Amino acid sequence: MVNTVLVTGSSRGIGKATALRLAQDGYNIVLHCRSGSKGAERVKQSIENLGRQARILQFDIADRTAAENLLADVEEYGAYYGVVCNAGLARDNAFPAMSGEDWDLVVHTNLDGFFNILNPLTMPMVRRRKPGRIVVLSSASGMIGNRGQVNYSASKAGLIGACKALSLELAKRAITFNCVAPGLIETDMADEAPVEAAMKIIPARRMGKPEEIAATISFLLSEDAGYITRQVIAVNGGLC
């Protein structure tokens, strides 16, 4: 039986690269998008061209009621083997100039999204009585902080804390739970970043590629990673 993995925010960037890599690994994929349905459809087609199955769920991870679509999907198709929580957003500004709206949007999306996705999915994974995998995308900003990203850094640090706690609850169920913390990656979210300045503080002197993050996630979802849990895997060219 082919295992199924949910990848949130999988219409572009790291999520897209991850969905394609996991399909290559032999998983069926549940794609998720908030607004990029055309991108998700293209990813779905690419996955089907690889001989794997894919379906798309469209909702805002910050909307708890909308996220209940996950339960309907599980009831119809069965519990997932793995979940990759990739969807999130950033709204950068110096803290004194940061609006309450930008604080709330980032914190609610990135942290509430964690709860809204994983809370309904955890018990179905436990009831499988088989090994499972959960990977949450944090960030180098969540590990060391970043100027102009107080809201984003706080939310991503919160995800690390949540990972550390929930992994303890799931370890005896053979469900591993890890964070991957990317540095500066070649995605749409990095388009407005001060890349030239960042290159000076990244020892590798380059941006990472989405496929490099996807490869890390691929390993963490594999059988070989069954004894790795409650960890934060930094993929950032030596930034921290």
HURAMO-V331730 format. One record per residue. N is the residue number from 1. RES is the residue in one small letter. PHI is phi in radians with two decimals (* if undefined). Layout:
n=N res=RES phi=PHI
n=N res=RES phi=PHI
This chain:
n=1 res=m phi=*
n=2 res=v phi=-1.43
n=3 res=n phi=-1.31
n=4 res=t phi=-2.03
n=5 res=v phi=-2.21
n=6 res=l phi=-1.58
n=7 res=v phi=-2.15
n=8 res=t phi=-1.41
n=9 res=g phi=1.06
n=10 res=s phi=-1.86
n=11 res=s phi=-1.54
n=12 res=r phi=-2.83
n=13 res=g phi=1.01
n=14 res=i phi=-1.08
n=15 res=g phi=-1.09
n=16 res=k phi=-1.09
n=17 res=a phi=-1.04
n=18 res=t phi=-1.18
n=19 res=a phi=-1.04
n=20 res=l phi=-1.18
n=21 res=r phi=-1.12
n=22 res=l phi=-1.19
n=23 res=a phi=-1.12
n=24 res=q phi=-1.09
n=25 res=d phi=-1.30
n=26 res=g phi=1.91
n=27 res=y phi=-1.51
n=28 res=n phi=-1.44
n=29 res=i phi=-2.14
n=30 res=v phi=-1.72
n=31 res=l phi=-1.46
n=32 res=h phi=-2.40
n=33 res=c phi=-2.58
n=34 res=r phi=-1.68
n=35 res=s phi=-2.34
n=36 res=g phi=-1.54
n=37 res=s phi=-1.15
n=38 res=k phi=-1.16
n=39 res=g phi=-1.11
n=40 res=a phi=-1.12
n=41 res=e phi=-1.11
n=42 res=r phi=-1.16
n=43 res=v phi=-1.13
n=44 res=k phi=-1.00
n=45 res=q phi=-1.10
n=46 res=s phi=-1.10
n=47 res=i phi=-1.16
n=48 res=e phi=-1.14
n=49 res=n phi=-1.16
n=50 res=l phi=-1.49
n=51 res=g phi=1.53
n=52 res=r phi=-1.93
n=53 res=q phi=-1.64
n=54 res=a phi=-2.59
n=55 res=r phi=-2.48
n=56 res=i phi=-2.10
n=57 res=l phi=-1.98
n=58 res=q phi=-2.10
n=59 res=f phi=-2.94
n=60 res=d phi=-1.54
n=61 res=i phi=-1.12
n=62 res=a phi=-1.39
n=63 res=d phi=-1.70
n=64 res=r phi=-1.09
n=65 res=t phi=-1.17
n=66 res=a phi=-1.12
n=67 res=a phi=-1.16
n=68 res=e phi=-1.16
n=69 res=n phi=-0.98
n=70 res=l phi=-1.06
n=71 res=l phi=-1.12
n=72 res=a phi=-1.11
n=73 res=d phi=-1.15
n=74 res=v phi=-1.13
n=75 res=e phi=-1.10
n=76 res=e phi=-1.43
n=77 res=y phi=-1.94
n=78 res=g phi=1.80
n=79 res=a phi=-1.19
n=80 res=y phi=-1.43
n=81 res=y phi=-1.29
n=82 res=g phi=-2.47
n=83 res=v phi=-2.33
n=84 res=v phi=-2.02
n=85 res=c phi=-1.55
n=86 res=n phi=-1.88
n=87 res=a phi=-1.05
n=88 res=g phi=-3.13
n=89 res=l phi=-2.64
n=90 res=a phi=-2.32
n=91 res=r phi=-2.43
n=92 res=d phi=-1.53
n=93 res=n phi=-3.06
n=94 res=a phi=-1.03
n=95 res=f phi=-0.98
n=96 res=p phi=-1.09
n=97 res=a phi=-1.72
n=98 res=m phi=-1.28
n=99 res=s phi=-1.42
n=100 res=g phi=-1.06
n=101 res=e phi=-1.11
n=102 res=d phi=-1.20
n=103 res=w phi=-1.08
n=104 res=d phi=-1.10
n=105 res=l phi=-1.07
n=106 res=v phi=-1.23
n=107 res=v phi=-1.15
n=108 res=h phi=-1.15
n=109 res=t phi=-1.16
n=110 res=n phi=-1.29
n=111 res=l phi=-1.58
n=112 res=d phi=-1.10
n=113 res=g phi=-1.05
n=114 res=f phi=-0.99
n=115 res=f phi=-1.13
n=116 res=n phi=-1.11
n=117 res=i phi=-1.44
n=118 res=l phi=-1.48
n=119 res=n phi=-1.03
n=120 res=p phi=-1.31
n=121 res=l phi=-1.69
n=122 res=t phi=-1.12
n=123 res=m phi=-1.14
n=124 res=p phi=-1.03
n=125 res=m phi=-1.17
n=126 res=v phi=-1.10
n=127 res=r phi=-1.18
n=128 res=r phi=-1.09
n=129 res=r phi=0.98
n=130 res=k phi=-2.42
n=131 res=p phi=-1.01
n=132 res=g phi=-2.53
n=133 res=r phi=-2.43
n=134 res=i phi=-2.26
n=135 res=v phi=-2.24
n=136 res=v phi=-2.01
n=137 res=l phi=-1.48
n=138 res=s phi=-1.70
n=139 res=s phi=-2.98
n=140 res=a phi=-1.00
n=141 res=s phi=-1.09
n=142 res=g phi=-1.33
n=143 res=m phi=-1.60
n=144 res=i phi=-2.18
n=145 res=g phi=1.35
n=146 res=n phi=-2.65
n=147 res=r phi=-0.98
n=148 res=g phi=1.42
n=149 res=q phi=-2.29
n=150 res=v phi=-1.04
n=151 res=n phi=-1.14
n=152 res=y phi=-1.16
n=153 res=s phi=-1.07
n=154 res=a phi=-1.09
n=155 res=s phi=-1.19
n=156 res=k phi=-1.30
n=157 res=a phi=-1.16
n=158 res=g phi=-1.07
n=159 res=l phi=-1.13
n=160 res=i phi=-1.10
n=161 res=g phi=-1.07
n=162 res=a phi=-1.13
n=163 res=c phi=-1.07
n=164 res=k phi=-1.04
n=165 res=a phi=-1.34
n=166 res=l phi=-1.19
n=167 res=s phi=-1.06
n=168 res=l phi=-1.14
n=169 res=e phi=-1.27
n=170 res=l phi=-1.78
n=171 res=a phi=-1.01
n=172 res=k phi=-1.22
n=173 res=r phi=-1.62
n=174 res=a phi=1.13
n=175 res=i phi=-1.83
n=176 res=t phi=-1.46
n=177 res=f phi=-2.51
n=178 res=n phi=-2.36
n=179 res=c phi=-1.85
n=180 res=v phi=-1.97
n=181 res=a phi=-2.03
n=182 res=p phi=-1.24
n=183 res=g phi=-1.61
n=184 res=l phi=-1.40
n=185 res=i phi=-2.07
n=186 res=e phi=-1.28
n=187 res=t phi=-2.39
n=188 res=d phi=-1.04
n=189 res=m phi=-1.16
n=190 res=a phi=-1.64
n=191 res=d phi=-1.02
n=192 res=e phi=-1.71
n=193 res=a phi=-1.27
n=194 res=p phi=-1.29
n=195 res=v phi=-1.08
n=196 res=e phi=-1.05
n=197 res=a phi=-1.19
n=198 res=a phi=-1.14
n=199 res=m phi=-1.02
n=200 res=k phi=-1.28
n=201 res=i phi=-1.92
n=202 res=i phi=-1.65
n=203 res=p phi=-0.97
n=204 res=a phi=-1.29
n=205 res=r phi=1.02
n=206 res=r phi=-2.78
n=207 res=m phi=-1.42
n=208 res=g phi=-1.43
n=209 res=k phi=-1.89
n=210 res=p phi=-0.93
n=211 res=e phi=-1.15
n=212 res=e phi=-1.26
n=213 res=i phi=-1.20
n=214 res=a phi=-1.05
n=215 res=a phi=-1.13
n=216 res=t phi=-1.13
n=217 res=i phi=-1.10
n=218 res=s phi=-0.98
n=219 res=f phi=-1.11
n=220 res=l phi=-1.11
n=221 res=l phi=-1.49
n=222 res=s phi=-1.39
n=223 res=e phi=-1.10
n=224 res=d phi=-1.10
n=225 res=a phi=-1.69
n=226 res=g phi=-1.15
n=227 res=y phi=-1.85
n=228 res=i phi=-1.86
n=229 res=t phi=-2.66
n=230 res=r phi=1.16
n=231 res=q phi=-1.99
n=232 res=v phi=-2.00
n=233 res=i phi=-1.70
n=234 res=a phi=-1.52
n=235 res=v phi=-2.21
n=236 res=n phi=-2.56
n=237 res=g phi=1.15
n=238 res=g phi=1.57
n=239 res=l phi=-1.06
n=240 res=c phi=-2.66
